[in-house]
Amino acid sequence: MSRSIRWMKYMALAAALILVLSGCGAGSTSDGAAQASGGEQSAPAEGGNLTYALATSPDTLDPHRSGLAVTVRAIRTIYDNLVVQLPDGSIKPWLAKEWSVSDEGTSYTFKLRDDVKFHDGTPFNAEAVKYNLDRVIDPATKAANSLALIRPYSSSEVIDEYTIKVNLAQPSQAFLGNLSQALLGIVSPTAAKKYGDQLGKNPVGTGPYTFVKWDENADIVVDKNKDYAWAPETVENQAAPHLDTITFKIVPEEATRIGSVQSGQVLAAETVPPQNIAALKGDPNQQLLQANTVGLPYTLFFNLRKAPWDNVKVRQAVQSAVDVETIVKTLYLGNYERAWSALSPGILGYDASLEGSINPDINKANQLLDEEGWVKGTDGIRAKDGKKLTLRYVDGSPNREKRNDIAAIIQQQLKQVGIAVEVEITKDIATVIYQNWDYDLYGNSQVNSDPNALYAFYHTSAEGERPTLSGLADPEIDKLLEQGAVETDLDKRVEIYHQVQQYLIDQAVILPIYVFPYTVAASKTVQGVKFDALGYPLFNDVTIQP
C-alpha cells in the first residue's frame, strides 16, 4: 500500500491553496462549478477552445529535458505520472494503482493500470515505465533537472506486464513524491525512439490532451484525448476533458498579456503584474485565481568560483548593503512575500527563525569592505591591487516578474558602498550561465515539494555533472544534504534542513528575494481551473460557460 508523507503538521500553508480573489457569486464553489438551486450540480458545458497566455516560451515539450516552470503549464496536459501528490503532502495512485516499499527503503514495487494507452497507440506497461526511468539517467538525454528528481534511482526490473520493481542506490525520502512531478512525466517509448532529440517538438504521452502543434514563440495547441479515463484525485473529472482544445499563446510583454484578457483576445493569462491586481479584483467580467507555490524562492546566487565572491566578508557586505524589503515592497506592492531562506514557507523543514534575520546595514557593509582592503577611489568605486570591485549581475530577457528591475535597484544600492554593478540582460541564459558560468550574481527559483531540492543547488557537484549555480563545495553541507535525503525521523530531518538554511544565510551564499504566487487572470466564463500541489494549473475540469 502507499505510504503518505507525514509532514502536514509542518506545513504553514497548503501548497495548493486556491485563493479565488474575484468574489464568486453565492452559487459557486471555489473551483467554479455552478450549483443548481436545488443543490444539484448542473451539467458542465462541453466543447470550446481555451486560450491561455503564457509569460514565456517553454524550452522543450520533452519533460525529461526541460528545466523551466513554464514548460510544466503545457506538458501537464500531455503527460501523466506514476503517482500524484495531494495538497496535504500524501501520495496517491495515478498510472500506478498501488505499490509496496522494501523494509530497507531501497526498492518500490508498482502495480500499474492495465487500461492506459499512449496517444500514438503504444501500450502503457512496465516496459514503458522502465524505458522512461532509464532514459532519465542516460547521459545522452542530458536530463539535468529530471535527473536531480529521480536520484538515487539505479535500475528497474519488469516483473510482469503490469508490475515493475524500481531499485534505488540508497533510501530516499523524496523519491516517491518526486515521481509525481511533471518533469518525470511518462513519455511514449515508441515516440522517444522515433523522434530522438526532437521529441520535445513531437511530444506523446498518456495525458488528457494530445499534442497538435507548436509554433515557437507564438502558440502551442493541444486537443482533447477522447479516450482519457485515468485522471488523478486532484481533479473531479476522471474522464476526457470538457474542452475541445487549449491554445497556449506566448505573450512575454506583461501589459499585452493582461490586456489581452481584458479585451477578450484570450480567456486566461498567467503571472498577473502586481499593479494590475486591484483592477482585476474590481472587474465584474474578470476573476483572479491564485495558488501558493512551494520549493525554492526566487534567490540570487553568488558565483563562489570567482574572486572576490569566494570571500565570505565581501559577500556579507553585499548582503548588508542590499535592501530586499524595499525592493519587494516597491516592485510587488504587497502582493509578493519577501523570502528569508533558501526554502519557501509551506515546505517541510522551512526555518521560520530566519525571518527578520537580514536587514540593511550600510555601516556594516562599508566596514567589511574596509577590512578586506577595498578602498574607495575618487569615483566612489572601491579598488584593491589596482582592480575595481565590480559585480557582474546577469539576468534573462524578457523582464519576467520584474527581475530586471531587481537588478537595476541592486545596482543603485551597491553603488552606495562602492561596488560597481554591471547588469547584463540576455536571452541566451543557457550559454552565459550554464555553459560559460560567466556571472557573479544570478537569480533562479524552483517549484518543488521536498527540501531535498536543496541537494541539486548546494551539494558539491560530482565529476562530469553540471556545476551548481553557487559553486558551493563544503563537505559539512554535503554530509547534511546526504543525511537529509535518507533520514526517516521527521524531526531530525527538519533539523538537518534548518542547519543547511542557516549556513547559507550566515555565509551569505545567497540573497533570497521573494516567494512567487502563481496568479491567473481569467474571464468569468472560464470555470473549473484547479491547481496541483505545486501550484501548476490543471485543465481536466475546465469549462467555458456561455
Secondary structure, DSSP 8 states (H G I E B T S, - for coil): -------GGG-SS-TT-EEETT---TTB-TT--BB-TTS-B-------EEEEEESS--S-S-TTT---HHHHHHHTTT---SEEE-TTS-EEESSEEEEEE-TTSSEEEEEE-SS-B-TTS-B-SHHHHHHHHHHHH-GGG--HHHHHHHTTEEEEEEEETTEEEEEESS--SSHHHHTTSGGG----HHHHHHHGGGGGGS---SSSEEEEEEETTTEEEEEE-TT-----TTSS--SS-S-SEEEEEE--SHHHHHHHHHTTSSSEEES--HHHHHHHHT-TTEEEEEEE--EEEEEEEE-TTSTTTTSHHHHHHHHHH--HHHHHHHHHTTSSEE--SSS-TTSTT--GGGTT-----HHHHHHHHHHTT-EE-TTS-EEETTEE-EEEEEEESS-GGGHHHHHHHHHHHHHTTT-EEEEEEES-HHHHTTTS---SEEEEEEE-SSTTHHHHHHS---TTS---SS----HHHHHHHHHHHH---HHHHHHHHHHHHHHHHHTT-EEEEEE-EEEEEEETTEE--EE-TTS-EE-TT-EE--
